[in-house]
Amino acid sequence: MGVAAFAERASRVLRITGDFPQTNGPGTAEQLNAQETQIAGMARNGLFNPETATRLFISPRTVQYHWWKAFTKLGITSRSQLDRVPQPSLTAREGPETTPDALCQRALPTGAP
């Protein structure tokens, strides 16, 4: 079986299972999961991995992992290429609701001091 035939067969199997073959072209923000979207949005806003990790209460290594996944899905190789990605929903979820105080308040039961 040649490479082209194998690729076509693999593509058919993926479609049957409800998945889609990956393309080598640039992707869109809709292909990212929530964590990848949030991390990519923070990077677009100029934050680096350690700062992003601190704000999301995760390790820098976890940020790096999500970056790798986002880069693969979007078909990019550097942060500077984020500006070329269509981004209707690629916005960092930052603001008062992601500060440590706000997150603690959300975690506390209603009526707690």
C-alpha positions in Angstrom: 0.0 0.0 0.0 1.4 3.4 -1.0 1.6 6.4 1.2 -1.3 8.2 -0.5 -3.5 5.1 -0.2 -2.6 4.7 3.5 -3.3 8.4 4.2 -6.7 8.1 2.5 -7.6 5.0 4.5 -6.5 6.7 7.7 -8.6 9.7 6.8 -11.7 7.5 6.2 -11.3 5.8 9.5 -11.0 9.1 11.3 -14.1 10.4 9.7 -16.0 7.2 10.6 -15.0 7.5 14.2 -16.1 11.2 14.3 -12.6 12.6 14.4 -11.1 14.7 11.7 -7.7 14.4 10.0 -5.2 17.1 11.1 -4.1 19.6 8.4 -0.7 21.1 8.1 -2.1 24.6 7.6 -2.8 27.2 10.2 -5.7 26.4 12.5 -8.2 28.5 14.3 -8.8 29.3 17.9 -12.0 27.2 17.9 -9.7 24.1 17.7 -8.3 24.8 21.2 -9.7 23.5 24.5 -10.5 26.0 27.2 -7.1 25.8 28.9 -5.2 26.2 25.7 -7.3 29.2 24.7 -6.7 30.8 28.1 -3.0 30.3 27.9 -2.7 31.4 24.3 -4.7 34.5 25.2 -2.4 35.4 28.1 0.6 34.9 25.8 -1.0 37.2 23.3 -1.3 39.8 26.0 2.5 39.5 26.7 2.6 37.1 29.7 5.4 34.5 29.8 5.0 30.9 31.1 6.0 31.6 34.8 3.6 34.5 35.0 0.8 32.5 33.3 1.4 29.6 35.7 1.2 31.8 38.7 -2.1 33.4 37.6 -3.7 30.0 36.8 -2.3 28.2 39.9 -0.6 25.6 37.7 3.1 24.7 37.1 5.2 26.3 34.4 5.6 22.8 33.0 1.9 22.5 32.6 1.7 25.8 30.8 4.5 24.6 28.5 2.5 21.4 27.8 -0.6 23.3 26.8 1.5 25.6 24.7 2.9 22.6 22.8 -0.6 21.3 22.2 -1.9 24.8 21.0 1.1 25.2 18.7 0.4 21.9 17.1 -3.3 22.6 16.7 -2.7 26.1 15.3 0.2 25.1 13.0 2.5 27.7 14.5 6.0 27.6 15.9 6.4 30.7 18.0 4.5 33.2 20.1 5.0 35.9 17.5 2.8 33.9 15.1 -0.2 34.2 17.4 -1.1 37.5 15.7 -1.7 35.6 12.4 -4.2 33.1 14.0 -7.8 34.0 13.4 -9.0 34.7 16.9 -12.6 35.4 17.6 -12.4 33.6 20.9 -8.7 33.8 21.6 -8.9 36.2 24.6 -7.3 35.7 28.0 -9.8 35.4 30.7 -8.1 37.8 33.0 -9.5 40.4 35.3 -10.9 40.6 38.8 -12.4 37.2 38.6 -9.0 35.5 38.2 -7.2 37.3 41.0 -6.3 35.1 44.0 -8.8 37.0 46.2 -11.6 36.5 43.8 -10.8 32.9 43.3 -10.8 32.3 47.1 -14.1 34.1 47.5 -15.6 31.9 44.8 -14.4 28.8 46.5 -15.8 29.8 49.9 -19.4 28.8 50.7 -21.9 31.7 50.6 -21.9 33.6 53.9 -18.4 32.6 54.9 -16.1 35.5 56.2 
